[in-house]
């Protein structure tokens, strides 16, 4: 049995439900995190950061690389 619901947290999956405003902020991907005003529901995740696995559909996760460059925006 297959599901029509895309996997949650798929950074490249633009068909995933946008419950946190990720699509409105994707223009910042490739830039420095300081170049954007972070919404109240945002969490910045750097390499090596401990990340709680509590699922919040309204939370915007801003994923950074080691240089502080935004690599993804995800809802989870």
Backbone bond lengths (Angstrom), bond angles and torsions (degrees), N, CA, C in turn:
res aa  C-N    CA-C-N  psi(-1)  N-CA   C-N-CA  omega(-1)  CA-C   N-CA-C  phi
1 X - - - 1.441 - - 1.519 107.94 -
2 X 1.337 118.53 125.98 1.453 121.54 179.54 1.515 110.12 -102.47
3 X 1.313 114.03 158.51 1.457 120.44 -179.70 1.516 109.48 -113.60
4 X 1.305 117.33 142.36 1.455 121.58 176.95 1.519 111.98 -87.61
5 X 1.316 117.24 -0.97 1.453 121.70 -178.78 1.525 109.05 -88.75
6 X 1.351 117.83 124.24 1.460 119.49 179.51 1.526 111.72 -68.19
7 X 1.314 115.76 156.11 1.465 121.06 179.30 1.519 109.73 -63.49
8 X 1.312 116.30 137.35 1.456 121.13 178.44 1.515 110.14 -69.76
9 X 1.323 116.07 143.93 1.451 120.31 175.15 1.508 114.88 81.05
10 X 1.330 117.80 10.23 1.455 120.60 179.18 1.524 108.74 -77.62
11 X 1.324 117.80 102.81 1.464 123.09 -173.57 1.525 112.25 -59.74
12 X 1.322 117.75 -35.09 1.453 120.80 -176.64 1.523 112.56 -89.92
13 X 1.302 118.38 -7.28 1.451 121.65 -173.50 1.517 110.44 -87.87
14 X 1.336 115.80 93.32 1.445 120.62 -177.87 1.523 112.21 -73.24
15 X 1.340 118.72 -5.76 1.454 121.69 177.14 1.530 111.38 -89.74
16 X 1.337 117.49 -8.62 1.457 120.76 179.06 1.524 109.22 -65.35
17 X 1.325 118.12 147.04 1.460 120.30 179.39 1.533 111.10 -59.04
18 X 1.324 115.69 133.22 1.459 120.87 -179.51 1.520 108.42 -96.45
19 X 1.315 115.70 88.00 1.456 121.75 -175.35 1.525 112.47 -97.00
20 X 1.345 117.38 -3.89 1.466 120.69 -175.38 1.518 113.43 -126.73
21 X 1.311 118.64 1.31 1.460 121.37 -179.60 1.516 114.03 88.28
22 X 1.323 117.54 18.46 1.466 120.95 -178.50 1.524 111.98 -59.90
23 X 1.319 117.92 -42.51 1.465 119.72 -176.79 1.523 111.69 -63.64
24 X 1.314 117.86 -33.95 1.463 121.24 178.95 1.523 111.72 -69.76
25 X 1.315 117.61 -19.26 1.460 121.81 -177.74 1.518 113.90 -109.08
26 X 1.317 118.62 -0.53 1.475 120.96 -177.45 1.523 112.54 -63.32
27 X 1.321 116.98 -18.91 1.468 119.38 179.01 1.534 111.73 -64.29
28 X 1.331 117.13 -17.38 1.456 121.35 179.47 1.530 112.93 -85.23
29 X 1.330 117.95 -9.63 1.470 120.52 178.72 1.523 108.83 -61.17
30 X 1.312 115.59 130.53 1.459 122.21 -177.37 1.520 112.19 98.05
31 X 1.324 116.59 -9.27 1.459 121.13 179.37 1.509 111.57 -106.24
32 X 1.309 115.30 178.06 1.463 122.47 178.62 1.519 109.19 -81.11
33 X 1.317 116.61 142.90 1.463 121.17 -177.90 1.527 111.40 -60.61
34 X 1.314 117.90 -27.20 1.465 120.43 179.64 1.524 111.86 -72.17
35 X 1.329 117.80 -9.64 1.462 121.25 179.89 1.524 113.01 -81.32
36 X 1.323 117.07 -4.21 1.462 119.41 -178.32 1.516 111.07 -125.19
37 X 1.320 114.50 149.94 1.454 120.55 171.20 1.513 105.74 -87.37
38 X 1.319 116.19 118.86 1.459 120.29 -175.32 1.525 110.21 -80.13
39 X 1.330 116.28 132.43 1.458 119.19 175.58 1.531 110.73 -65.84
40 X 1.314 115.97 160.25 1.470 121.10 -178.79 1.522 112.22 -59.09
41 X 1.326 117.19 -28.00 1.461 121.14 -177.39 1.528 112.92 -90.19
42 X 1.333 118.19 16.33 1.467 121.29 -174.53 1.527 112.54 -92.73
43 X 1.332 113.83 150.82 1.466 122.48 173.51 1.523 106.23 -135.91
44 X 1.320 116.58 125.93 1.463 122.01 178.82 1.521 107.97 -93.05
45 X 1.334 116.16 128.85 1.464 121.68 -178.73 1.524 109.05 -119.82
46 X 1.332 114.90 116.78 1.465 121.79 178.19 1.528 109.12 -101.81
47 X 1.340 118.10 158.67 1.463 119.81 178.09 1.527 110.46 -55.47
48 X 1.308 115.90 131.72 1.456 121.94 178.44 1.521 114.54 86.95
49 X 1.332 117.55 -8.24 1.470 119.78 177.75 1.521 110.19 -66.32
50 X 1.331 116.71 136.86 1.466 117.90 171.16 1.529 107.94 -71.47
51 X 1.309 116.34 136.65 1.462 120.47 -177.39 1.519 108.95 -127.79
52 X 1.331 115.40 120.16 1.461 119.78 175.72 1.525 108.77 -64.04
53 X 1.295 116.48 141.98 1.460 120.43 -176.98 1.522 112.47 -95.63
54 X 1.328 116.18 25.04 1.456 118.68 175.68 1.530 108.53 -75.23
55 X 1.293 116.59 129.78 1.455 122.07 -176.15 1.514 109.80 -89.48
56 X 1.328 115.77 121.21 1.459 121.92 174.27 1.514 107.59 -127.74
57 X 1.286 117.07 110.39 1.457 123.06 -174.78 1.526 112.50 -62.13
58 X 1.335 117.09 -22.76 1.463 121.07 -178.00 1.530 113.42 -94.93
59 X 1.329 118.32 1.13 1.467 121.07 -175.97 1.527 110.97 -90.62
60 X 1.326 115.72 129.30 1.450 122.50 174.77 1.519 108.48 -90.56
61 X 1.318 116.68 119.33 1.460 122.46 176.27 1.522 107.95 -99.57
62 X 1.325 115.45 121.42 1.457 122.14 178.89 1.520 106.31 -102.56
63 X 1.323 116.36 111.17 1.460 122.38 -174.78 1.531 108.99 -95.23
64 X 1.345 115.85 126.47 1.463 121.55 -179.18 1.517 111.13 -112.02
65 X 1.338 115.92 156.45 1.459 119.99 170.59 1.530 108.11 -93.36
66 X 1.313 117.16 -175.63 1.467 121.80 -176.08 1.525 113.21 -64.09
67 X 1.333 117.19 -19.18 1.460 121.25 179.98 1.524 112.85 -95.81
68 X 1.320 117.61 5.43 1.462 121.56 -179.43 1.509 113.57 81.19
69 X 1.317 117.13 15.01 1.467 121.90 178.97 1.522 108.75 -88.90
70 X 1.315 116.47 135.19 1.465 121.34 179.47 1.524 109.33 -71.65
71 X 1.328 116.10 124.95 1.463 120.57 -179.38 1.522 112.46 -109.37
72 X 1.347 117.43 -19.50 1.462 119.79 -178.37 1.521 110.29 -162.53
73 X 1.329 114.81 157.12 1.459 124.01 171.52 1.518 105.60 -126.56
74 X 1.319 117.29 125.74 1.462 121.44 -176.17 1.510 111.16 -135.70
75 X 1.310 115.63 148.27 1.467 122.11 174.03 1.529 108.58 -101.21
76 X 1.325 116.49 114.36 1.473 121.95 172.69 1.499 111.15 -179.28
